[in-house]
Amino acid sequence: MTNFAQKIQKMEPLIKIRTLQLDQQLFILQQIQTRKQAAKTELLRCQHMYIQGIDRLNQERQSPERRMLEALERSIDLAKSLWHKRLMDLRNVEDEERIQEAAVRLAYKNLKMLEKLDERYTVDLNEHMKKVEQKQLDEFAVQSARRKI
């Protein structure tokens, strides 16, 4: 087995490992994106709850009785704090997503680097095989010419 063939043979398991690493990083990114979508949905729900509470509070302030004013103010404070917490959760998930996207890019880069190296080894092997074959053909031609003499 030639040196080039040995190098190619060593590259195959490395490429498989890098492919698996890329797949794993993409799977993790997909999970983070699912969490991000859930966080966005929850943020919008809390925002809607806060806005509805503000509307109810404004209606209560305009009414002459104002019985529920204090309770509505507390519920709005709760809705606002939930909204803020959901916003912070979303930002954290977005930060995780950026970090994971960088990990995916790195895994992809590593895989492509090995694939290019494997391709170069394959080209080198093909060139080597062509040279060996041409050398054999030349020797055969010389031996064939000697036999005719």
C-alpha positions in Angstrom: 0.0 0.0 0.0 1.4 3.4 -0.9 1.9 6.2 1.4 -0.9 8.2 -0.2 -3.3 5.3 0.2 -2.4 5.0 3.9 -3.1 8.7 4.4 -6.4 8.4 2.7 -7.3 5.3 4.8 -6.4 7.3 7.9 -8.6 10.2 6.9 -11.8 8.2 6.5 -12.5 7.7 10.2 -11.5 11.3 11.0 -14.0 12.6 8.4 -16.7 10.4 9.9 -15.9 11.7 13.4 -16.0 15.3 12.1 -19.3 14.7 10.3 -20.8 13.3 13.5 -19.5 16.3 15.5 -21.1 18.7 13.0 -24.4 16.7 13.2 -24.3 16.9 17.0 -23.6 20.7 17.0 -26.5 21.2 14.5 -28.8 19.1 16.7 -27.9 21.2 19.7 -28.4 24.4 17.7 -31.8 23.1 16.6 -32.8 22.5 20.3 -31.7 26.0 21.2 -33.7 27.5 18.4 -36.8 25.5 19.6 -36.2 27.0 23.1 -35.8 30.4 21.6 -39.1 30.1 19.8 -40.8 29.0 23.0 -39.2 32.0 24.8 -40.5 34.4 22.2 -44.0 33.0 22.4 -43.9 33.3 26.2 -42.6 36.8 26.0 -45.4 37.8 23.7 -47.9 36.1 26.0 -46.6 38.2 29.0 -46.5 41.3 26.9 -50.2 40.8 25.9 -51.1 40.1 29.5 -49.4 43.3 30.6 -51.1 45.4 27.9 -54.5 44.0 28.8 -53.8 44.7 32.5 -52.9 48.3 31.6 -56.2 48.7 29.7 -58.2 47.3 32.5 -56.4 49.6 35.0 -57.1 52.6 32.9 -60.8 51.7 32.7 -60.8 51.2 36.4 -59.2 54.6 37.0 -61.9 56.2 34.8 -64.7 54.5 36.7 -66.2 56.4 39.7 -66.1 53.3 42.0 -62.4 52.3 41.7 -62.8 49.2 43.8 -60.2 47.1 42.0 -57.6 49.7 41.5 -55.1 48.4 44.0 -55.4 44.8 42.9 -55.1 45.7 39.3 -51.9 47.7 40.0 -50.4 44.7 41.8 -51.4 42.4 38.9 -49.8 44.8 36.4 -46.6 44.8 38.5 -46.6 41.0 38.4 -47.2 41.0 34.6 -44.4 43.6 34.1 -41.9 41.5 36.2 -42.9 38.4 34.3 -42.5 40.2 31.0 -39.0 41.4 32.1 -38.0 37.9 33.2 -39.1 36.4 29.9 -37.2 39.1 28.0 -34.0 38.2 30.0 -34.7 34.5 29.3 -35.0 35.3 25.6 -31.7 37.2 25.6 -29.9 34.3 27.4 -31.2 31.9 24.8 -30.1 34.2 22.0 -26.6 34.4 23.6 -26.6 30.6 23.7 -27.7 30.5 20.1 -24.8 32.8 19.0 -22.3 30.7 20.8 -23.7 27.5 19.3 -23.7 29.0 15.8 -20.0 29.7 16.3 -19.5 26.0 17.4 -21.4 24.9 14.3 -19.3 27.1 12.0 -16.1 25.7 13.6 -17.3 22.1 13.2 -18.1 22.8 9.6 -14.8 24.4 9.0 -13.0 21.4 10.6 -14.9 19.0 8.4 -14.3 20.9 5.2 -10.6 21.1 6.1 -10.3 17.4 6.4 -12.4 16.8 3.2 -10.0 19.1 1.3 -7.0 17.3 2.7 -8.5 14.0 1.7 -9.2 15.3 -1.7 -5.6 16.5 -2.1 -4.4 13.1 -1.0 -6.7 11.4 -3.5 -5.4 13.7 -6.3 -1.8 12.9 -5.2 -2.5 9.2 -5.2 -4.1 9.4 -8.7 -1.0 11.3 -10.0 1.3 8.8 -8.4 -0.7 5.9 -9.9 -0.6 7.5 -13.4 3.2 7.9 -13.1 3.6 4.3 -12.0 1.4 3.1 -14.8 3.2 5.2 -17.4 6.5 3.9 -16.1 5.2 0.3 -16.5 4.0 1.1 -20.0 7.4 2.6 -20.9 9.2 -0.5 -19.6 6.8 -2.8 -21.4 7.4 -0.8 -24.6 11.2 -1.1 -24.2 11.0 -4.8 -23.5 8.7 -5.3 -26.5 11.1 -3.3 -28.7 14.0 -5.5 -27.5 12.2 -8.7 -28.3 11.6 -7.6 -31.9 15.3 -7.0 -32.5 
